[in-house]
Amino acid sequence: MFVLAACTTETFTLAASPPFGYAAVVDQSVERIAIVVTITNRSQDDLLISPADFAARDQDHRIYPANPAATITDARLVATAARQLGIPGVLPMPVVTLRKDDVITGFIVFDVPGGVRPTQLVFRQSDTDRVVELSQG
């Protein structure tokens, strides 16, 4: 299930899956989670997308920056976990420029303390943040 957040000026839409864990080998106090994100550019202007521009936020407003390196290196593990959740064929979110009406879907990986589940996905742009409330699946 994706949650859709339409921006007030409707320059782009941002949708996100609930966060899900997967079998990554990291420090035992850290858990890697992935969030599948879909972005649609509604503007005449180009929209630059980079996994590094995303953060996850928990209910206490702690921020967890995206881990772009793990987004690439853990691609097979994340894709397997996503497939088991009914999200087949998902790929890592690339760095890409979206033109008008372009749509892209990809996953982004975050490192969080064990047991923490983010409640928001934040897309950080130079002038503003766009926030999507995440369901807990």
VMD Tcl script that builds the backbone (N, CA, C; Angstrom):
set m [mol new atoms 411]
animate dup $m
set s [atomselect $m all]
$s set {name element resname resid chain x y z} {
  {N N MET 1 A 0.833 -1.169 0.000}
  {CA C MET 1 A 0.000 0.000 0.000}
  {C C MET 1 A 0.881 1.237 0.000}
  {N N PHE 2 A 0.565 2.207 -0.848}
  {CA C PHE 2 A 1.301 3.452 -0.929}
  {C C PHE 2 A 0.448 4.575 -0.368}
  {N N VAL 3 A 1.093 5.525 0.278}
  {CA C VAL 3 A 0.425 6.720 0.754}
  {C C VAL 3 A 0.799 7.832 -0.204}
  {N N LEU 4 A -0.176 8.601 -0.651}
  {CA C LEU 4 A 0.075 9.651 -1.618}
  {C C LEU 4 A 0.026 11.000 -0.933}
  {N N ALA 5 A 1.034 11.812 -1.186}
  {CA C ALA 5 A 1.058 13.179 -0.673}
  {C C ALA 5 A 1.153 14.104 -1.866}
  {N N ALA 6 A 0.128 14.840 -2.112}
  {CA C ALA 6 A 0.156 15.795 -3.224}
  {C C ALA 6 A 0.662 17.126 -2.699}
  {N N CYS 7 A 1.618 17.689 -3.382}
  {CA C CYS 7 A 2.185 18.961 -2.969}
  {C C CYS 7 A 1.191 20.075 -3.271}
  {N N THR 8 A 1.224 21.143 -2.471}
  {CA C THR 8 A 0.226 22.202 -2.587}
  {C C THR 8 A 0.240 22.852 -3.961}
  {N N THR 9 A 1.394 23.036 -4.570}
  {CA C THR 9 A 1.448 23.630 -5.896}
  {C C THR 9 A 1.385 22.562 -6.990}
  {N N GLU 10 A 1.286 21.314 -6.582}
  {CA C GLU 10 A 1.163 20.185 -7.495}
  {C C GLU 10 A 2.312 20.126 -8.499}
  {N N THR 11 A 3.533 20.447 -8.033}
  {CA C THR 11 A 4.689 20.335 -8.919}
  {C C THR 11 A 5.140 18.892 -9.069}
  {N N PHE 12 A 4.897 18.094 -8.035}
  {CA C PHE 12 A 5.162 16.673 -8.131}
  {C C PHE 12 A 4.362 15.947 -7.072}
  {N N THR 13 A 4.172 14.646 -7.287}
  {CA C THR 13 A 3.535 13.820 -6.266}
  {C C THR 13 A 4.559 12.818 -5.766}
  {N N LEU 14 A 4.391 12.448 -4.525}
  {CA C LEU 14 A 5.310 11.552 -3.836}
  {C C LEU 14 A 4.478 10.518 -3.101}
  {N N ALA 15 A 4.743 9.250 -3.354}
  {CA C ALA 15 A 4.050 8.159 -2.672}
  {C C ALA 15 A 5.102 7.229 -2.086}
  {N N ALA 16 A 4.767 6.592 -0.968}
  {CA C ALA 16 A 5.741 5.726 -0.304}
  {C C ALA 16 A 5.061 4.509 0.312}
  {N N SER 17 A 5.768 3.388 0.267}
  {CA C SER 17 A 5.301 2.158 0.907}
  {C C SER 17 A 5.565 2.251 2.405}
  {N N PRO 18 A 4.961 1.362 3.174}
  {CA C PRO 18 A 5.393 1.248 4.569}
  {C C PRO 18 A 6.853 0.794 4.600}
  {N N PRO 19 A 7.599 1.193 5.616}
  {CA C PRO 19 A 8.984 0.716 5.721}
  {C C PRO 19 A 9.008 -0.784 6.007}
  {N N PHE 20 A 9.998 -1.482 5.439}
  {CA C PHE 20 A 10.133 -2.910 5.719}
  {C C PHE 20 A 11.597 -3.258 5.918}
  {N N GLY 21 A 11.829 -4.190 6.838}
  {CA C GLY 21 A 13.179 -4.674 7.103}
  {C C GLY 21 A 13.540 -5.789 6.145}
  {N N TYR 22 A 14.815 -6.058 6.081}
  {CA C TYR 22 A 15.303 -7.156 5.253}
  {C C TYR 22 A 16.572 -7.690 5.886}
  {N N ALA 23 A 17.045 -8.822 5.415}
  {CA C ALA 23 A 18.156 -9.547 6.037}
  {C C ALA 23 A 19.514 -8.974 5.653}
  {N N ALA 24 A 19.852 -7.810 6.171}
  {CA C ALA 24 A 21.165 -7.200 5.911}
  {C C ALA 24 A 22.102 -7.511 7.064}
  {N N VAL 25 A 23.371 -7.645 6.754}
  {CA C VAL 25 A 24.385 -7.891 7.783}
  {C C VAL 25 A 24.966 -6.547 8.196}
  {N N VAL 26 A 24.508 -6.058 9.348}
  {CA C VAL 26 A 25.000 -4.804 9.907}
  {C C VAL 26 A 25.176 -4.994 11.400}
  {N N ASP 27 A 25.680 -3.981 12.058}
  {CA C ASP 27 A 25.832 -4.015 13.511}
  {C C ASP 27 A 24.526 -4.464 14.156}
  {N N GLN 28 A 24.609 -5.274 15.212}
  {CA C GLN 28 A 23.391 -5.834 15.811}
  {C C GLN 28 A 22.453 -4.786 16.394}
  {N N SER 29 A 22.946 -3.587 16.670}
  {CA C SER 29 A 22.074 -2.539 17.206}
  {C C SER 29 A 21.406 -1.728 16.097}
  {N N VAL 30 A 21.766 -2.034 14.853}
  {CA C VAL 30 A 21.246 -1.288 13.709}
  {C C VAL 30 A 20.429 -2.225 12.827}
  {N N GLU 31 A 19.338 -1.692 12.305}
  {CA C GLU 31 A 18.513 -2.433 11.361}
  {C C GLU 31 A 18.441 -1.635 10.072}
  {N N ARG 32 A 18.536 -2.317 8.962}
  {CA C ARG 32 A 18.351 -1.663 7.668}
  {C C ARG 32 A 16.912 -1.858 7.244}
  {N N ILE 33 A 16.304 -0.757 6.845}
  {CA C ILE 33 A 14.942 -0.812 6.331}
  {C C ILE 33 A 14.929 -0.192 4.941}
  {N N ALA 34 A 13.934 -0.529 4.182}
  {CA C ALA 34 A 13.761 0.050 2.845}
  {C C ALA 34 A 12.358 0.627 2.740}
  {N N ILE 35 A 12.245 1.660 1.925}
  {CA C ILE 35 A 10.960 2.272 1.612}
  {C C ILE 35 A 10.895 2.407 0.091}
  {N N VAL 36 A 9.811 1.926 -0.496}
  {CA C VAL 36 A 9.611 2.057 -1.940}
  {C C VAL 36 A 8.922 3.394 -2.192}
  {N N VAL 37 A 9.518 4.186 -3.070}
  {CA C VAL 37 A 9.063 5.554 -3.330}
  {C C VAL 37 A 8.694 5.695 -4.809}
  {N N THR 38 A 7.572 6.366 -5.062}
  {CA C THR 38 A 7.173 6.714 -6.426}
  {C C THR 38 A 7.034 8.222 -6.510}
  {N N ILE 39 A 7.676 8.810 -7.516}
  {CA C ILE 39 A 7.651 10.258 -7.716}
  {C C ILE 39 A 7.158 10.525 -9.133}
  {N N THR 40 A 6.229 11.467 -9.251}
  {CA C THR 40 A 5.716 11.901 -10.552}
  {C C THR 40 A 5.950 13.400 -10.669}
  {N N ASN 41 A 6.671 13.820 -11.699}
  {CA C ASN 41 A 6.913 15.245 -11.924}
  {C C ASN 41 A 5.731 15.833 -12.689}
  {N N ARG 42 A 5.056 16.804 -12.080}
  {CA C ARG 42 A 3.897 17.461 -12.708}
  {C C ARG 42 A 4.263 18.835 -13.267}
  {N N SER 43 A 5.500 19.238 -13.067}
  {CA C SER 43 A 5.940 20.578 -13.433}
  {C C SER 43 A 6.554 20.599 -14.831}
  {N N GLN 44 A 6.597 21.785 -15.429}
  {CA C GLN 44 A 7.324 21.980 -16.682}
  {C C GLN 44 A 8.829 21.948 -16.430}
  {N N ASP 45 A 9.223 22.206 -15.176}
  {CA C ASP 45 A 10.639 22.235 -14.805}
  {C C ASP 45 A 11.150 20.830 -14.532}
  {N N ASP 46 A 12.444 20.651 -14.714}
  {CA C ASP 46 A 13.081 19.382 -14.377}
  {C C ASP 46 A 13.087 19.202 -12.861}
  {N N LEU 47 A 13.049 17.949 -12.427}
  {CA C LEU 47 A 13.094 17.608 -11.011}
  {C C LEU 47 A 14.221 16.611 -10.806}
  {N N LEU 48 A 15.258 17.021 -10.074}
  {CA C LEU 48 A 16.390 16.135 -9.788}
  {C C LEU 48 A 16.060 15.276 -8.578}
  {N N ILE 49 A 16.222 13.967 -8.746}
  {CA C ILE 49 A 15.961 13.008 -7.681}
  {C C ILE 49 A 17.269 12.317 -7.334}
  {N N SER 50 A 17.567 12.254 -6.047}
  {CA C SER 50 A 18.730 11.525 -5.555}
  {C C SER 50 A 18.361 10.859 -4.239}
  {N N PRO 51 A 18.724 9.597 -4.048}
  {CA C PRO 51 A 18.432 8.948 -2.766}
  {C C PRO 51 A 19.003 9.722 -1.570}
  {N N ALA 52 A 20.098 10.424 -1.779}
  {CA C ALA 52 A 20.724 11.175 -0.685}
  {C C ALA 52 A 19.852 12.334 -0.203}
  {N N ASP 53 A 18.828 12.708 -0.964}
  {CA C ASP 53 A 17.941 13.811 -0.587}
  {C C ASP 53 A 16.766 13.363 0.281}
  {N N PHE 54 A 16.774 12.102 0.696}
  {CA C PHE 54 A 15.676 11.578 1.501}
  {C C PHE 54 A 16.147 11.273 2.922}
  {N N ALA 55 A 15.217 11.395 3.852}
  {CA C ALA 55 A 15.448 11.010 5.242}
  {C C ALA 55 A 14.171 10.360 5.745}
  {N N ALA 56 A 14.323 9.512 6.744}
  {CA C ALA 56 A 13.178 8.935 7.438}
  {C C ALA 56 A 13.120 9.598 8.815}
  {N N ARG 57 A 11.922 9.804 9.311}
  {CA C ARG 57 A 11.744 10.449 10.620}
  {C C ARG 57 A 10.854 9.556 11.472}
  {N N ASP 58 A 11.228 9.374 12.748}
  {CA C ASP 58 A 10.403 8.550 13.632}
  {C C ASP 58 A 9.427 9.422 14.417}
  {N N GLN 59 A 8.613 8.785 15.256}
  {CA C GLN 59 A 7.568 9.518 15.986}
  {C C GLN 59 A 8.128 10.540 16.962}
  {N N ASP 60 A 9.393 10.401 17.350}
  {CA C ASP 60 A 10.040 11.370 18.238}
  {C C ASP 60 A 10.806 12.435 17.453}
  {N N HIS 61 A 10.601 12.468 16.147}
  {CA C HIS 61 A 11.200 13.432 15.217}
  {C C HIS 61 A 12.710 13.259 15.046}
  {N N ARG 62 A 13.219 12.069 15.374}
  {CA C ARG 62 A 14.620 11.769 15.063}
  {C C ARG 62 A 14.713 11.496 13.562}
  {N N ILE 63 A 15.765 12.019 12.955}
  {CA C ILE 63 A 15.982 11.900 11.510}
  {C C ILE 63 A 17.038 10.829 11.231}
  {N N TYR 64 A 16.770 10.019 10.224}
  {CA C TYR 64 A 17.703 8.984 9.773}
  {C C TYR 64 A 17.950 9.206 8.283}
  {N N PRO 65 A 19.120 9.725 7.925}
  {CA C PRO 65 A 19.416 9.982 6.507}
  {C C PRO 65 A 19.433 8.683 5.702}
  {N N ALA 66 A 19.130 8.803 4.430}
  {CA C ALA 66 A 19.213 7.650 3.535}
  {C C ALA 66 A 20.653 7.146 3.481}
  {N N ASN 67 A 20.794 5.877 3.168}
  {CA C ASN 67 A 22.100 5.262 2.994}
  {C C ASN 67 A 22.217 4.884 1.509}
  {N N PRO 68 A 22.659 5.844 0.665}
  {CA C PRO 68 A 22.723 5.557 -0.779}
  {C C PRO 68 A 23.622 4.371 -1.140}
  {N N ALA 69 A 24.720 4.188 -0.407}
  {CA C ALA 69 A 25.608 3.051 -0.705}
  {C C ALA 69 A 24.888 1.733 -0.467}
  {N N ALA 70 A 24.174 1.608 0.660}
  {CA C ALA 70 A 23.428 0.382 0.946}
  {C C ALA 70 A 22.260 0.198 -0.014}
  {N N THR 71 A 21.708 1.299 -0.504}
  {CA C THR 71 A 20.627 1.208 -1.479}
  {C C THR 71 A 21.105 0.420 -2.706}
  {N N ILE 72 A 22.352 0.599 -3.073}
  {CA C ILE 72 A 22.922 -0.129 -4.218}
  {C C ILE 72 A 23.421 -1.518 -3.816}
  {N N THR 73 A 24.231 -1.599 -2.752}
  {CA C THR 73 A 24.857 -2.877 -2.401}
  {C C THR 73 A 23.856 -3.916 -1.898}
  {N N ASP 74 A 22.749 -3.472 -1.311}
  {CA C ASP 74 A 21.754 -4.406 -0.783}
  {C C ASP 74 A 20.595 -4.640 -1.754}
  {N N ALA 75 A 20.757 -4.249 -2.999}
  {CA C ALA 75 A 19.649 -4.302 -3.968}
  {C C ALA 75 A 18.997 -5.680 -4.063}
  {N N ARG 76 A 19.797 -6.712 -4.130}
  {CA C ARG 76 A 19.227 -8.065 -4.260}
  {C C ARG 76 A 18.427 -8.452 -3.015}
  {N N LEU 77 A 18.957 -8.133 -1.828}
  {CA C LEU 77 A 18.254 -8.456 -0.581}
  {C C LEU 77 A 16.929 -7.690 -0.471}
  {N N VAL 78 A 16.981 -6.402 -0.815}
  {CA C VAL 78 A 15.765 -5.582 -0.739}
  {C C VAL 78 A 14.732 -6.072 -1.751}
  {N N ALA 79 A 15.158 -6.356 -2.969}
  {CA C ALA 79 A 14.235 -6.825 -4.006}
  {C C ALA 79 A 13.564 -8.133 -3.595}
  {N N THR 80 A 14.315 -9.015 -2.960}
  {CA C THR 80 A 13.750 -10.286 -2.480}
  {C C THR 80 A 12.702 -10.044 -1.408}
  {N N ALA 81 A 13.011 -9.173 -0.435}
  {CA C ALA 81 A 12.054 -8.861 0.630}
  {C C ALA 81 A 10.817 -8.175 0.061}
  {N N ALA 82 A 11.008 -7.260 -0.884}
  {CA C ALA 82 A 9.881 -6.555 -1.496}
  {C C ALA 82 A 8.982 -7.534 -2.254}
  {N N ARG 83 A 9.587 -8.454 -2.960}
  {CA C ARG 83 A 8.813 -9.452 -3.718}
  {C C ARG 83 A 7.942 -10.272 -2.761}
  {N N GLN 84 A 8.490 -10.626 -1.594}
  {CA C GLN 84 A 7.721 -11.390 -0.604}
  {C C GLN 84 A 6.562 -10.582 -0.037}
  {N N LEU 85 A 6.655 -9.251 -0.131}
  {CA C LEU 85 A 5.581 -8.374 0.340}
  {C C LEU 85 A 4.608 -8.005 -0.787}
  {N N GLY 86 A 4.801 -8.604 -1.963}
  {CA C GLY 86 A 3.910 -8.338 -3.087}
  {C C GLY 86 A 4.301 -7.130 -3.917}
  {N N ILE 87 A 5.577 -6.731 -3.823}
  {CA C ILE 87 A 6.085 -5.611 -4.629}
  {C C ILE 87 A 7.177 -6.173 -5.544}
  {N N PRO 88 A 6.797 -6.756 -6.682}
  {CA C PRO 88 A 7.792 -7.372 -7.563}
  {C C PRO 88 A 8.528 -6.358 -8.428}
  {N N GLY 89 A 9.739 -6.713 -8.819}
  {CA C GLY 89 A 10.485 -5.948 -9.814}
  {C C GLY 89 A 10.967 -4.578 -9.389}
  {N N VAL 90 A 11.054 -4.322 -8.103}
  {CA C VAL 90 A 11.491 -3.005 -7.651}
  {C C VAL 90 A 13.018 -2.908 -7.709}
  {N N LEU 91 A 13.492 -1.745 -8.128}
  {CA C LEU 91 A 14.929 -1.490 -8.282}
  {C C LEU 91 A 15.355 -0.364 -7.342}
  {N N PRO 92 A 16.653 -0.210 -7.119}
  {CA C PRO 92 A 17.123 0.919 -6.303}
  {C C PRO 92 A 16.772 2.255 -6.958}
  {N N MET 93 A 16.449 3.250 -6.136}
  {CA C MET 93 A 16.189 4.591 -6.667}
  {C C MET 93 A 17.501 5.156 -7.190}
  {N N PRO 94 A 17.554 5.528 -8.460}
  {CA C PRO 94 A 18.786 6.094 -9.012}
  {C C PRO 94 A 18.825 7.608 -8.829}
  {N N VAL 95 A 19.956 8.192 -9.133}
  {CA C VAL 95 A 20.027 9.639 -9.307}
  {C C VAL 95 A 19.538 9.887 -10.726}
  {N N VAL 96 A 18.488 10.716 -10.858}
  {CA C VAL 96 A 17.854 10.893 -12.159}
  {C C VAL 96 A 17.183 12.261 -12.224}
  {N N THR 97 A 17.069 12.785 -13.424}
  {CA C THR 97 A 16.315 14.015 -13.653}
  {C C THR 97 A 14.996 13.643 -14.304}
  {N N LEU 98 A 13.897 14.035 -13.659}
  {CA C LEU 98 A 12.575 13.778 -14.213}
  {C C LEU 98 A 12.106 14.992 -15.005}
  {N N ARG 99 A 11.606 14.758 -16.189}
  {CA C ARG 99 A 10.994 15.790 -17.012}
  {C C ARG 99 A 9.482 15.774 -16.755}
  {N N LYS 100 A 8.748 16.680 -17.372}
  {CA C LYS 100 A 7.304 16.766 -17.160}
  {C C LYS 100 A 6.644 15.410 -17.396}
  {N N ASP 101 A 5.831 15.017 -16.442}
  {CA C ASP 101 A 5.039 13.786 -16.459}
  {C C ASP 101 A 5.857 12.506 -16.351}
  {N N ASP 102 A 7.171 12.602 -16.132}
  {CA C ASP 102 A 7.966 11.403 -15.872}
  {C C ASP 102 A 7.604 10.841 -14.502}
  {N N VAL 103 A 7.652 9.524 -14.403}
  {CA C VAL 103 A 7.364 8.826 -13.160}
  {C C VAL 103 A 8.493 7.844 -12.898}
  {N N ILE 104 A 8.928 7.758 -11.657}
  {CA C ILE 104 A 9.937 6.761 -11.288}
  {C C ILE 104 A 9.557 6.133 -9.957}
  {N N THR 105 A 9.824 4.838 -9.849}
  {CA C THR 105 A 9.629 4.094 -8.602}
  {C C THR 105 A 10.925 3.380 -8.291}
  {N N GLY 106 A 11.330 3.442 -7.051}
  {CA C GLY 106 A 12.526 2.742 -6.604}
  {C C GLY 106 A 12.565 2.716 -5.091}
  {N N PHE 107 A 13.436 1.888 -4.552}
  {CA C PHE 107 A 13.537 1.827 -3.089}
  {C C PHE 107 A 14.741 2.619 -2.614}
  {N N ILE 108 A 14.642 3.048 -1.361}
  {CA C ILE 108 A 15.714 3.769 -0.681}
  {C C ILE 108 A 15.934 3.087 0.661}
  {N N VAL 109 A 17.192 2.904 1.039}
  {CA C VAL 109 A 17.559 2.202 2.272}
  {C C VAL 109 A 17.964 3.205 3.350}
  {N N PHE 110 A 17.587 2.873 4.588}
  {CA C PHE 110 A 17.905 3.683 5.764}
  {C C PHE 110 A 18.428 2.779 6.869}
  {N N ASP 111 A 19.393 3.273 7.644}
  {CA C ASP 111 A 19.857 2.585 8.846}
  {C C ASP 111 A 19.155 3.218 10.035}
  {N N VAL 112 A 18.492 2.379 10.839}
  {CA C VAL 112 A 17.785 2.864 12.025}
  {C C VAL 112 A 18.159 1.979 13.207}
  {N N PRO 113 A 18.017 2.491 14.433}
  {CA C PRO 113 A 18.234 1.624 15.594}
  {C C PRO 113 A 17.256 0.456 15.564}
  {N N GLY 114 A 17.693 -0.698 16.039}
  {CA C GLY 114 A 16.836 -1.877 16.063}
  {C C GLY 114 A 15.488 -1.580 16.693}
  {N N GLY 115 A 14.417 -2.014 16.035}
  {CA C GLY 115 A 13.068 -1.835 16.558}
  {C C GLY 115 A 12.404 -0.517 16.197}
  {N N VAL 116 A 13.141 0.434 15.645}
  {CA C VAL 116 A 12.562 1.727 15.269}
  {C C VAL 116 A 11.892 1.599 13.912}
  {N N ARG 117 A 10.684 2.149 13.798}
  {CA C ARG 117 A 9.985 2.199 12.518}
  {C C ARG 117 A 9.669 3.656 12.219}
  {N N PRO 118 A 10.228 4.187 11.146}
  {CA C PRO 118 A 9.924 5.575 10.784}
  {C C PRO 118 A 8.436 5.770 10.528}
  {N N THR 119 A 7.970 6.972 10.808}
  {CA C THR 119 A 6.572 7.329 10.584}
  {C C THR 119 A 6.417 8.311 9.427}
  {N N GLN 120 A 7.546 8.890 8.979}
  {CA C GLN 120 A 7.499 9.845 7.873}
  {C C GLN 120 A 8.690 9.643 6.952}
  {N N LEU 121 A 8.455 9.910 5.667}
  {CA C LEU 121 A 9.520 9.990 4.677}
  {C C LEU 121 A 9.644 11.461 4.309}
  {N N VAL 122 A 10.870 11.982 4.347}
  {CA C VAL 122 A 11.113 13.392 4.069}
  {C C VAL 122 A 11.965 13.500 2.810}
  {N N PHE 123 A 11.478 14.261 1.827}
  {CA C PHE 123 A 12.241 14.563 0.616}
  {C C PHE 123 A 12.779 15.968 0.812}
  {N N ARG 124 A 14.092 16.074 1.012}
  {CA C ARG 124 A 14.733 17.344 1.330}
  {C C ARG 124 A 15.183 18.031 0.058}
  {N N GLN 125 A 14.591 19.180 -0.214}
  {CA C GLN 125 A 15.008 20.000 -1.331}
  {C C GLN 125 A 15.627 21.269 -0.772}
  {N N SER 126 A 16.293 22.026 -1.607}
  {CA C SER 126 A 17.024 23.198 -1.120}
  {C C SER 126 A 16.113 24.220 -0.459}
  {N N ASP 127 A 14.889 24.347 -0.925}
  {CA C ASP 127 A 14.021 25.392 -0.391}
  {C C ASP 127 A 12.916 24.886 0.527}
  {N N THR 128 A 12.649 23.600 0.534}
  {CA C THR 128 A 11.557 23.079 1.357}
  {C C THR 128 A 11.683 21.573 1.518}
  {N N ASP 129 A 11.006 21.049 2.523}
  {CA C ASP 129 A 10.901 19.599 2.712}
  {C C ASP 129 A 9.504 19.172 2.322}
  {N N ARG 130 A 9.388 17.999 1.687}
  {CA C ARG 130 A 8.093 17.395 1.409}
  {C C ARG 130 A 8.029 16.137 2.265}
  {N N VAL 131 A 6.915 15.954 2.962}
  {CA C VAL 131 A 6.780 14.878 3.926}
  {C C VAL 131 A 5.615 13.983 3.546}
  {N N VAL 132 A 5.846 12.662 3.631}
  {CA C VAL 132 A 4.796 11.657 3.452}
  {C C VAL 132 A 4.666 10.894 4.755}
  {N N GLU 133 A 3.452 10.796 5.266}
  {CA C GLU 133 A 3.182 9.953 6.442}
  {C C GLU 133 A 3.228 8.505 5.991}
  {N N LEU 134 A 3.954 7.681 6.739}
  {CA C LEU 134 A 4.101 6.271 6.389}
  {C C LEU 134 A 3.146 5.417 7.215}
  {N N SER 135 A 2.454 4.498 6.550}
  {CA C SER 135 A 1.676 3.530 7.298}
  {C C SER 135 A 2.652 2.463 7.797}
  {N N GLN 136 A 2.234 1.696 8.760}
  {CA C GLN 136 A 3.135 0.702 9.338}
  {C C GLN 136 A 2.889 -0.699 8.810}
  {N N GLY 137 A 2.166 -0.772 7.693}
  {CA C GLY 137 A 1.992 -2.030 6.996}
  {C C GLY 137 A 1.376 -3.039 7.865}
}
mol reanalyze $m
mol bondsrecalc $m
mol representation Tube
mol addrep $m
